Each structure stands twice: as C-alpha cells, then as structure tokens.
Amino acid sequence: MSATKRPTPSLRPSPLLVTLTLAVSTIVLGGCTAVPQNRRVHLADPMMSVGDDPLETYRKQKLYNTREGAAGGDGAASGGGCGCQ
C-alpha cells in the first residue's frame, strides 16, 4: 500500500487578487485626507449638505426656526416667530 502524496496548496495569492486589492485600496484611501482649518468652513456650507434640493432644505430649516420661535431647537438664535431673522 503506497500512499500517494497530494500536492500542497500554494499559499501565495494570485497576481490578479493582489492587483485588484491594491487598486481598490488606492481608490478608497485616496479620499482620506486632512482638511486644513481654514478650508473646513467650505465643507460646513449648507449648500454642501446631502439633500435633494438645497433650496428646499433651506426653506424647511427656515420654517422650522420660525415655528420654534426661540433659541434651543437647533442651537441657533432665531427671531421672535415672525420669520424675519
């Protein structure tokens, strides 16, 4: 009874897998960056918010602030409820 040896599987990843992993890592990590303090104001601009229509989002926020009628709802100072901020 002779035992047949099975070939050991290669522990090396395929070149295609290495290339694909490197490409995906480069694309994903390319978006990670440190933003200087003087540029952060542009990222916090309400027009940069994720929404369907920035103008509609602004109108809804204006309505919310008007109905709130006092500071405290969203932390920002608002008018007296008349909508004349």
RAJO-V201545 format. One record per helix or strand of 2 or more residues. SS is the DSSP state (a for helix, b for strand). FROM is the first residue (numbers start at 1). TO is the last residue. If there is no record, write none. Layout:
BEGIN
{{SS:FROM:TO} {SS:FROM:TO}}
END
This chain:
BEGIN
{{a:15:29} {a:37:43} {a:46:48} {a:54:68}}
END
